[in-house]
Amino acid sequence: MDKIHTTYFQKIIQTSNYTGFVLKANNKPFIIYADPHVGQEIQNIFSQSPSSRPKTHELIHSLFKGLDVSIKHLLLTESDKGIFFSSLFLEKQNKETVSEVIELDVRPSDGLILALQNDAPIFCLDTVISKVKPFIDMENE
Protein backbone atom coordinates (compact mmCIF):
# COMPACT_ATOMS: atom_id res chain seq x y z
CA MET A 1 0.00 0.00 0.00
CA ASP A 2 1.16 3.51 -0.83
CA LYS A 3 2.40 5.58 2.11
CA ILE A 4 0.34 8.67 2.98
CA HIS A 5 2.03 11.94 3.94
CA THR A 6 0.61 14.92 5.75
CA THR A 7 0.63 17.80 3.31
CA TYR A 8 0.99 21.41 4.38
CA PHE A 9 -0.39 24.44 2.62
CA GLN A 10 2.44 26.94 2.15
CA LYS A 11 1.03 29.81 0.10
CA ILE A 12 -0.88 30.95 -2.96
CA ILE A 13 0.84 32.40 -6.00
CA GLN A 14 -1.51 34.55 -8.05
CA THR A 15 -0.93 35.83 -11.58
CA SER A 16 -3.30 36.91 -14.33
CA ASN A 17 -2.78 33.48 -15.95
CA TYR A 18 -3.03 31.07 -13.03
CA THR A 19 -3.36 30.44 -9.32
CA GLY A 20 -0.70 28.23 -7.80
CA PHE A 21 -1.21 26.31 -4.56
CA VAL A 22 2.22 25.72 -3.04
CA LEU A 23 2.11 22.62 -0.86
CA LYS A 24 4.76 20.66 0.99
CA ALA A 25 4.80 16.94 1.75
CA ASN A 26 7.69 14.80 2.96
CA ASN A 27 9.90 17.95 2.93
CA LYS A 28 9.25 18.42 -0.80
CA PRO A 29 7.49 21.61 -1.90
CA PHE A 30 5.37 21.35 -5.04
CA ILE A 31 2.75 23.41 -6.84
CA ILE A 32 -0.72 22.69 -8.13
CA TYR A 33 -1.97 25.09 -10.80
CA ALA A 34 -5.57 26.24 -11.12
CA ASP A 35 -7.62 28.90 -12.89
CA PRO A 36 -6.85 32.51 -11.91
CA HIS A 37 -10.27 33.07 -10.24
CA VAL A 38 -9.48 30.37 -7.67
CA GLY A 39 -6.93 32.68 -6.03
CA GLN A 40 -9.63 35.25 -5.32
CA GLU A 41 -11.78 32.54 -3.70
CA ILE A 42 -8.91 31.59 -1.39
CA GLN A 43 -8.18 35.23 -0.52
CA ASN A 44 -11.86 35.69 0.42
CA ILE A 45 -11.71 32.64 2.68
CA PHE A 46 -8.55 33.79 4.46
CA SER A 47 -9.72 37.39 4.82
CA GLN A 48 -13.25 36.25 5.68
CA SER A 49 -14.58 38.85 3.23
CA PRO A 50 -18.28 38.43 2.66
CA SER A 51 -19.31 38.16 -0.98
CA SER A 52 -22.37 39.88 -2.37
CA ARG A 53 -23.65 36.55 -3.72
CA PRO A 54 -22.82 33.01 -2.57
CA LYS A 55 -19.97 31.38 -4.47
CA THR A 56 -20.05 27.69 -5.37
CA HIS A 57 -17.72 26.75 -2.53
CA GLU A 58 -19.85 28.71 -0.06
CA LEU A 59 -22.93 26.87 -1.33
CA ILE A 60 -21.22 23.50 -0.90
CA HIS A 61 -20.04 24.51 2.58
CA SER A 62 -23.63 25.48 3.51
CA LEU A 63 -25.01 22.22 2.08
CA PHE A 64 -22.54 20.16 4.09
CA LYS A 65 -23.39 22.07 7.25
CA GLY A 66 -27.15 21.72 6.65
CA LEU A 67 -26.83 17.99 5.98
CA ASP A 68 -24.57 17.47 9.01
CA VAL A 69 -21.67 16.40 6.80
CA SER A 70 -18.10 17.27 7.71
CA ILE A 71 -14.94 17.13 5.66
CA LYS A 72 -12.58 14.52 7.08
CA HIS A 73 -9.67 15.20 4.71
CA LEU A 74 -8.46 15.73 1.18
CA LEU A 75 -6.19 13.12 -0.41
CA LEU A 76 -4.04 13.91 -3.46
CA THR A 77 -4.14 10.56 -5.23
CA GLU A 78 -2.38 10.95 -8.58
CA SER A 79 -0.21 13.23 -10.66
CA ASP A 80 0.20 12.77 -14.38
CA LYS A 81 2.17 15.33 -16.40
CA GLY A 82 1.28 18.14 -14.02
CA ILE A 83 -2.39 17.20 -13.73
CA PHE A 84 -3.44 16.21 -10.22
CA PHE A 85 -6.29 14.05 -9.04
CA SER A 86 -7.80 13.99 -5.57
CA SER A 87 -10.50 12.55 -3.34
CA LEU A 88 -12.44 14.42 -0.71
CA PHE A 89 -13.51 12.30 2.24
CA LEU A 90 -16.72 13.31 3.99
CA GLU A 91 -18.24 12.07 7.21
CA LYS A 92 -21.99 11.90 7.77
CA GLN A 93 -23.36 11.29 11.24
CA ASN A 94 -26.36 8.96 11.19
CA LYS A 95 -29.11 9.02 13.80
CA GLU A 96 -27.63 5.95 15.49
CA THR A 97 -24.40 7.90 16.16
CA VAL A 98 -22.68 5.75 13.57
CA SER A 99 -20.73 7.70 11.03
CA GLU A 100 -20.58 6.98 7.33
CA VAL A 101 -17.53 7.96 5.28
CA ILE A 102 -18.10 9.08 1.72
CA GLU A 103 -15.32 9.44 -0.86
CA LEU A 104 -15.80 11.97 -3.69
CA ASP A 105 -13.60 12.44 -6.74
CA VAL A 106 -12.88 16.20 -6.84
CA ARG A 107 -10.69 18.61 -8.73
CA PRO A 108 -7.73 19.39 -6.47
CA SER A 109 -8.45 23.14 -6.64
CA ASP A 110 -12.01 22.59 -5.37
CA GLY A 111 -10.83 20.13 -2.74
CA LEU A 112 -8.12 22.50 -1.54
CA ILE A 113 -10.55 25.38 -1.21
CA LEU A 114 -12.99 23.23 0.78
CA ALA A 115 -10.24 21.72 2.94
CA LEU A 116 -8.76 25.13 3.74
CA GLN A 117 -12.21 26.63 4.34
CA ASN A 118 -13.03 23.85 6.82
CA ASP A 119 -9.59 23.44 8.43
CA ALA A 120 -9.51 19.86 7.15
CA PRO A 121 -6.20 18.02 6.83
CA ILE A 122 -4.59 17.47 3.45
CA PHE A 123 -2.73 14.27 2.61
CA CYS A 124 -0.72 13.09 -0.37
CA LEU A 125 0.22 9.61 -1.56
CA ASP A 126 3.92 8.78 -1.78
CA THR A 127 3.60 8.01 -5.50
CA VAL A 128 2.37 11.57 -6.10
CA ILE A 129 5.32 13.06 -4.24
CA SER A 130 7.75 10.92 -6.22
CA LYS A 131 6.29 12.16 -9.54
CA VAL A 132 6.09 15.90 -8.89
CA LYS A 133 8.88 18.32 -9.63
CA PRO A 134 10.04 20.21 -6.57
CA PHE A 135 8.86 23.81 -6.46
CA ILE A 136 11.66 26.34 -6.20
CA ASP A 137 10.46 29.62 -4.76
CA MET A 138 12.34 32.28 -6.72
CA GLU A 139 10.82 34.93 -4.45
CA ASN A 140 12.73 33.60 -1.44
CA GLU A 141 15.95 32.59 -3.21
BELDA-V563863 format. One record per residue. RES is the residue in one small letter. PSI is psi in degrees with one decimal (NA if undefined). NEAR is the number of other ideal C-beta (glycine too) atoms within 12 Angstrom. Layout:
((RES/PSI/NEAR) (RES/PSI/NEAR))
//
This chain:
((m/143.7/6) (d/135.3/17) (k/143.8/15) (i/132.6/24) (h/140.0/26) (t/135.7/21) (t/131.8/39) (y/134.1/23) (f/127.4/32) (q/-54.7/24) (k/172.8/23) (i/137.3/31) (i/123.8/27) (q/126.7/22) (t/177.0/15) (s/-15.5/11) (n/-23.7/13) (y/164.3/20) (t/134.8/28) (g/124.8/31) (f/115.0/41) (v/119.7/32) (l/164.2/41) (k/127.3/25) (a/136.7/34) (n/41.8/24) (n/19.6/13) (k/111.0/24) (p/143.4/27) (f/166.9/34) (i/141.8/32) (i/124.1/41) (y/145.6/29) (a/175.1/32) (d/152.3/23) (p/-34.1/20) (h/-20.5/20) (v/-35.2/33) (g/-39.1/28) (q/-39.1/22) (e/-45.9/33) (i/-43.6/34) (q/-39.9/21) (n/-37.5/24) (i/-48.0/27) (f/-35.4/17) (s/-6.7/12) (q/38.3/11) (s/125.7/14) (p/142.9/11) (s/155.0/17) (s/-29.8/8) (r/147.7/9) (p/134.3/15) (k/165.0/25) (t/-43.9/20) (h/-31.5/32) (e/-38.7/24) (l/-47.5/17) (i/-43.0/27) (h/-44.4/27) (s/-40.5/17) (l/-46.8/18) (f/-45.3/26) (k/-45.2/17) (g/-30.9/11) (l/6.2/17) (d/44.1/16) (v/134.3/27) (s/153.4/24) (i/119.0/36) (k/-51.7/29) (h/166.9/31) (l/136.2/43) (l/119.5/37) (l/116.3/42) (t/-22.3/32) (e/151.1/24) (s/127.4/27) (d/107.0/12) (k/44.7/10) (g/-1.0/20) (i/126.1/19) (f/154.9/36) (f/148.9/28) (s/163.6/36) (s/136.4/31) (l/126.3/39) (f/123.6/31) (l/154.0/30) (e/127.6/23) (k/123.4/24) (q/124.0/18) (n/168.8/14) (k/-26.6/9) (e/16.8/8) (t/18.2/9) (v/134.8/10) (s/149.3/17) (e/132.1/19) (v/131.2/20) (i/132.3/21) (e/126.9/20) (l/136.9/26) (d/120.9/18) (v/154.4/28) (r/137.8/26) (p/-37.4/40) (s/-42.5/36) (d/-45.2/33) (g/-40.0/43) (l/-42.8/44) (i/-48.1/41) (l/-40.4/41) (a/-45.4/39) (l/-39.8/33) (q/-31.3/30) (n/11.8/29) (d/38.9/17) (a/145.0/27) (p/153.1/25) (i/133.8/39) (f/162.5/30) (c/135.6/43) (l/148.5/29) (d/-36.5/23) (t/-31.1/22) (v/-46.7/35) (i/-38.8/31) (s/-23.5/19) (k/-26.8/24) (v/148.5/33) (k/138.7/16) (p/140.9/18) (f/127.5/26) (i/116.7/13) (d/100.6/16) (m/-23.5/9) (e/-36.4/11) (n/11.0/11) (e/NA/6))
//
